[in-house]
Amino acid sequence: MTKTPKMRSKKRKGRPDELYSSFNGVTIFWGRADDPRSRSEYHDYAKRWLDGGGVFIDPDGTATGLTLNPVAEPEQLTVAKLVELYRIHVKKKRGEAWLVCSGHGSRTYYALEDLERYAGAAAVDAFGPLELKAVRHAMLERNTCCRNEINARISRMKSAFRWGAEEKHLPASIWHEVASVKSLEAGEFGAHDNDPVQNVPVADVDAIVPLLSEDFADLIRIMQATGARPREVLRLRGADVVKVKGDLWHARLHAHKMAHKGKVRVLVFDDDAQTVLRRRLLRARGGALFDSCCIDIDDPRELRATIEVMRRAIKQACKDNGVKTWKPYQVRHSVGTSIATKLGSLADAELVIGHSTGKVTERYVHNLVERTKDVVRRWRAA
């Protein structure tokens, strides 16, 4: 009778214990010991392994035997060690708070967690496209991430190998092989896509804004006028705002999502936004405009916590007043759609919203049917 390998716990300094097992000589990490999903994944895997007579069976019926590389020899560089080195590099480069709390950073954080969980004991020298696909398959089996999120995490795993090649921790050929893995396309291997973020009607926003605290109400009003991200507004300082009498004001942001790429981000303020800014500028005297609700605007943890408090306040206000729940980021989507619809230009929306390419902006414009109909009408009338 085939005996099921036991689940064991690995101590990790400064972090929660990690659960792992060894199947057919392959060490597989299930995740954190304090996460119920880790044990669930182990039991699901073990059941399929037993049903296959000690050989792992993919959902398509193919017996794979091993899903990852054998455990590395003591002198070999393991994937777990590469992840540890890359994590240290990222923390030095961006700061620990960026890795945990920013949008791009948290994706890197979870990507490294997944890579370490599913392939940590494998030897880097023997890691290639098939092994990366095995990691991706395990993520698909877990079914907690949409297709875009899985692709994004796999991309960040590739970045870890690229950095390893740059630092001479591994041959460049390994990175090239790993980089050859294509992104999942829609519907492949059962990967699901989340529904796109939808616009929020102006009436719904206007109904809730007066019920929020002054700080959050002002923040939403500026977002409505500029199409800015919540973090961009929270980081505004009085010294950033350039006032021009009788004209639109503007601010050039020094800290924003794409600042590390050398991109320039400018917010332009109309009369409605100026009304809010005048009041806050008197208090700020050149300092942070929203320090009353976000104490440290340079700390990603503080920014994330403030946005979460605002999101919950909006959700509760919507629930109490019978308004369909909306999230702060939907305001930005609505601005992009409004600009593209009224001006008929995706490039104009791209400029205001602050995207580098129109491909990203397309996700913010939700009136595709009406735009297509308009094109056909103008084509028939020509």
Secondary structure, 3 states (H helix, E strand, C coil): CCCCCCCEEEEECCEEEEEEEEECCEEEEEEECCCHHHHHHHHHHHHHHHHCCCCEECCCCCEEECCCCCECCCCCCEHHHHHHHHHHHHHHHHCHHHHHHCHHHHHHHHHHHHHHHHHCCEEHHHCCHHHHHHHHHHHHHHCCCCHHHHHHHHHHHHHHHHHHHHCCCCCHHHHHHHHCCCCCCCCHHHCCCCCCCCCCCHHHHHHHHHHCCHHHHHHHHHHHHHCCCHHHHHCCEHHHEECCCCCCEEEEECCCCCHHHCCCEEEEECHHHHHHHHHHHHHHCCCECCCCCCCCCCCHHHHHHHHHHHHHHHHHHHHHCCCCCCCHHHHHHHHHHHHHHHHCCHHHHHHHHCCCCHHHHHHHCCCHHHHHHHHHHHHHHC
